[in-house]
Structure formats: structure tokens, C-alpha cells
Amino acid sequence: MSPATRAKLAAAARARWARRKGTTASAPAAAKGKRKGLTAAGRRKLSESMKARWAARRKAGGSAPTKAKGKKRGLTAAGRKKLSDAMKARWAARRKAAGKK
């Protein structure tokens, strides 16, 4: 796609969004500074409610779900040797094939 076509498509998309939002195409740049979020008081209230919730949970005896401890798996010495031999054979074959080229 040429840069001109890409620019045309982008301009059309901006115009569509502007129509949908009921503003002009240049207005989104001016409205960029408006932000919404939690006030300090709201954040404090939320924090206190969460602390109370977790305290009640601890008091009830429930805790966060934890992963069940399973058996740690690993390679046995025989398995490690078998893997090592297979890799050595594979790399020897690759070196041999590279030498033929």
C-alpha cells in the first residue's frame, strides 16, 4: 500500500471517529488532557475496604489458594546420558553433512 493511500485511509478513519463522537477531526488533540481516575480519598476508601475484606478472610481461616506441591521432576542419570548421546550423534551427522558440501 502506498503512503498516499495509507494517509487517505487514516484520514477517513479519523473522520469516521469524529462523526461517531460528534466532534471535528482536530478536536481529539485538544481533549487529550482530560483524564479520569481515582481520587486520593477514593483510593484510600478502596484500600481500607480491601484490607477489611482480607482481614475477614484470614479470620475465617481461608487463605489464598496455593499450588499443590508436586514431585519435582528431573532427568535421571541414564536419561541424561541417552539425551547427550543422541545430541552428539545429531551434531556429528550435521558436521559430516556440512563437510560434504
Residue frames as qw, qx, qy, qz and C-alpha x, y, z in Angstrom:
[[0.000, 0.892, 0.453, 0.000, 0.00, 0.00, 0.00],
 [0.424, 0.493, -0.031, 0.759, 1.43, 3.39, -0.96],
 [0.246, -0.210, -0.467, 0.823, 1.99, 6.11, 1.63],
 [0.259, -0.069, -0.161, -0.950, -0.63, 8.30, -0.05],
 [0.608, -0.285, -0.623, -0.401, -3.26, 5.53, 0.17],
 [0.524, -0.266, -0.676, 0.445, -2.31, 4.85, 3.77],
 [0.065, -0.096, -0.248, 0.962, -2.69, 8.56, 4.62],
 [0.426, -0.167, -0.375, -0.806, -6.06, 8.69, 2.85],
 [0.633, -0.316, -0.701, -0.095, -7.31, 5.68, 4.82],
 [0.395, -0.229, -0.559, 0.692, -6.07, 7.15, 8.10],
 [0.127, -0.011, 0.025, -0.992, -7.81, 10.46, 7.38],
 [0.558, -0.245, -0.529, -0.590, -11.05, 8.63, 6.57],
 [0.595, -0.306, -0.708, 0.228, -10.81, 6.65, 9.81],
 [0.204, -0.148, -0.388, 0.887, -10.23, 9.84, 11.82],
 [0.326, -0.107, -0.206, -0.917, -13.24, 11.47, 10.16],
 [0.610, -0.295, -0.680, -0.282, -15.41, 8.40, 10.94],
 [0.487, -0.305, -0.637, 0.514, -14.42, 8.51, 14.61],
 [0.023, -0.049, -0.155, 0.986, -15.00, 12.25, 14.75],
 [0.476, -0.218, -0.410, -0.747, -18.52, 11.82, 13.33],
 [0.635, -0.303, -0.711, -0.003, -19.21, 8.99, 15.75],
 [0.425, -0.323, -0.513, 0.672, -18.06, 11.00, 18.75],
 [0.025, 0.902, 0.427, 0.056, -19.77, 14.16, 17.49],
 [0.317, -0.776, 0.152, 0.523, -16.60, 16.23, 17.22],
 [0.540, 0.794, -0.240, -0.143, -14.45, 17.57, 14.42],
 [0.911, 0.221, -0.233, 0.260, -11.32, 15.77, 13.26],
 [0.363, 0.529, -0.403, 0.652, -8.99, 18.26, 15.01],
 [0.548, -0.650, 0.077, -0.521, -10.85, 18.18, 18.36],
 [0.935, -0.255, -0.227, 0.099, -9.29, 14.92, 19.76],
 [0.579, 0.304, -0.317, 0.686, -5.94, 16.67, 20.09],
 [0.173, -0.546, 0.190, -0.797, -7.50, 19.32, 22.37],
 [0.792, -0.427, -0.028, -0.435, -9.39, 16.78, 24.52],
 [0.751, 0.216, -0.578, 0.235, -6.27, 14.70, 25.17],
 [0.099, 0.402, -0.574, 0.706, -5.51, 16.34, 28.54],
 [0.680, -0.329, 0.119, -0.644, -8.78, 15.19, 30.18],
 [0.410, 0.156, -0.891, 0.119, -8.18, 12.15, 32.37],
 [0.728, -0.467, -0.049, -0.500, -10.37, 10.24, 34.74],
 [0.552, 0.178, -0.755, 0.306, -9.24, 8.17, 37.67],
 [0.598, -0.573, -0.534, 0.171, -9.46, 7.57, 41.39],
 [0.105, -0.860, 0.179, -0.465, -9.20, 10.47, 43.75],
 [0.202, 0.386, -0.757, 0.488, -6.93, 10.17, 46.78],
 [0.528, -0.161, 0.488, -0.676, -9.99, 9.76, 49.01],
 [0.889, 0.184, -0.125, -0.399, -11.43, 7.08, 46.73],
 [0.623, 0.398, -0.653, 0.165, -8.14, 5.20, 46.69],
 [0.085, -0.330, 0.713, -0.613, -7.95, 5.34, 50.49],
 [0.724, -0.033, 0.280, -0.629, -11.52, 4.07, 50.83],
 [0.868, 0.292, -0.348, -0.199, -10.83, 1.23, 48.40],
 [0.388, 0.425, -0.734, 0.361, -7.64, 0.32, 50.25],
 [0.333, -0.250, 0.627, -0.659, -9.43, 0.22, 53.60],
 [0.846, 0.082, 0.089, -0.519, -12.25, -1.92, 52.24],
 [0.777, 0.358, -0.517, -0.010, -9.78, -4.40, 50.72],
 [0.140, 0.392, -0.756, 0.506, -7.83, -4.58, 53.99],
 [0.584, -0.127, 0.460, -0.657, -11.05, -5.26, 55.88],
 [0.883, 0.228, -0.189, -0.363, -12.02, -7.93, 53.35],
 [0.629, 0.374, -0.655, 0.188, -8.68, -9.72, 53.66],
 [0.137, -0.337, 0.692, -0.624, -8.75, -9.46, 57.46],
 [0.772, -0.017, 0.248, -0.586, -12.20, -11.10, 57.50],
 [0.848, 0.325, -0.391, -0.149, -10.92, -13.81, 55.20],
 [0.348, 0.406, -0.745, 0.399, -7.94, -14.51, 57.44],
 [0.406, -0.235, 0.561, -0.681, -10.19, -14.55, 60.50],
 [0.873, 0.110, 0.026, -0.474, -12.49, -17.10, 58.79],
 [0.711, -0.312, 0.618, 0.125, -9.49, -19.36, 58.25],
 [0.777, 0.556, 0.265, 0.130, -9.49, -19.20, 54.47],
 [0.332, -0.619, 0.366, 0.610, -6.38, -18.29, 52.63],
 [0.462, 0.630, -0.361, -0.509, -5.43, -17.66, 49.07],
 [0.982, 0.136, 0.118, -0.059, -5.39, -20.86, 47.04],
 [0.200, -0.708, 0.635, 0.235, -1.90, -22.28, 46.82],
 [0.672, 0.404, -0.564, -0.258, -0.44, -24.67, 44.32],
 [0.944, -0.293, 0.131, -0.080, -0.26, -28.26, 45.44],
 [0.155, -0.703, 0.676, 0.156, 3.32, -29.32, 45.96],
 [0.949, 0.269, -0.060, -0.155, 4.06, -31.98, 43.44],
 [0.843, -0.241, 0.284, 0.388, 7.04, -34.20, 42.89],
 [0.082, 0.826, -0.351, -0.433, 9.91, -32.28, 41.37],
 [0.918, 0.313, 0.229, 0.085, 10.75, -33.88, 38.10],
 [0.037, -0.810, 0.502, 0.302, 14.15, -34.06, 36.54],
 [0.751, 0.439, -0.476, -0.130, 16.32, -36.21, 34.32],
 [0.895, -0.382, 0.210, 0.091, 17.78, -39.38, 35.69],
 [0.298, -0.631, 0.585, 0.414, 21.45, -40.04, 35.07],
 [0.511, 0.136, 0.790, 0.310, 20.55, -42.67, 32.45],
 [0.364, 0.812, 0.455, -0.014, 18.11, -40.29, 30.73],
 [0.042, -0.919, 0.205, 0.334, 20.70, -37.51, 30.69],
 [0.404, -0.383, 0.717, 0.420, 23.30, -39.84, 29.14],
 [0.498, 0.430, 0.728, 0.195, 20.84, -41.05, 26.49],
 [0.235, 0.937, 0.227, -0.126, 19.99, -37.44, 25.58],
 [0.220, -0.789, 0.423, 0.389, 23.65, -36.49, 25.49],
 [0.487, -0.100, 0.777, 0.386, 24.50, -39.40, 23.16],
 [0.440, 0.670, 0.591, 0.095, 21.58, -38.53, 20.86],
 [0.099, 0.970, 0.000, -0.221, 22.70, -34.89, 20.62],
 [0.346, -0.591, 0.596, 0.420, 26.31, -35.89, 19.98],
 [0.515, 0.202, 0.772, 0.315, 25.18, -38.19, 17.17],
 [0.329, 0.849, 0.411, -0.038, 22.98, -35.44, 15.71],
 [0.024, -0.929, 0.223, 0.294, 25.77, -32.89, 15.70],
 [0.461, -0.330, 0.715, 0.409, 28.25, -35.41, 14.27],
 [0.504, 0.486, 0.680, 0.216, 25.80, -36.06, 11.42],
 [0.196, 0.957, 0.172, -0.127, 25.48, -32.31, 10.81],
 [0.244, -0.756, 0.467, 0.388, 29.26, -31.85, 10.77],
 [0.521, -0.021, 0.776, 0.355, 29.58, -34.76, 8.35],
 [0.421, 0.716, 0.546, 0.106, 26.86, -33.31, 6.08],
 [0.034, 0.968, -0.058, -0.242, 28.48, -29.86, 6.17],
 [0.419, -0.522, 0.608, 0.427, 31.82, -31.37, 5.17],
 [0.558, 0.296, 0.719, 0.290, 30.30, -32.88, 2.01],
 [0.308, 0.895, 0.298, -0.127, 29.07, -29.50, 0.69]]
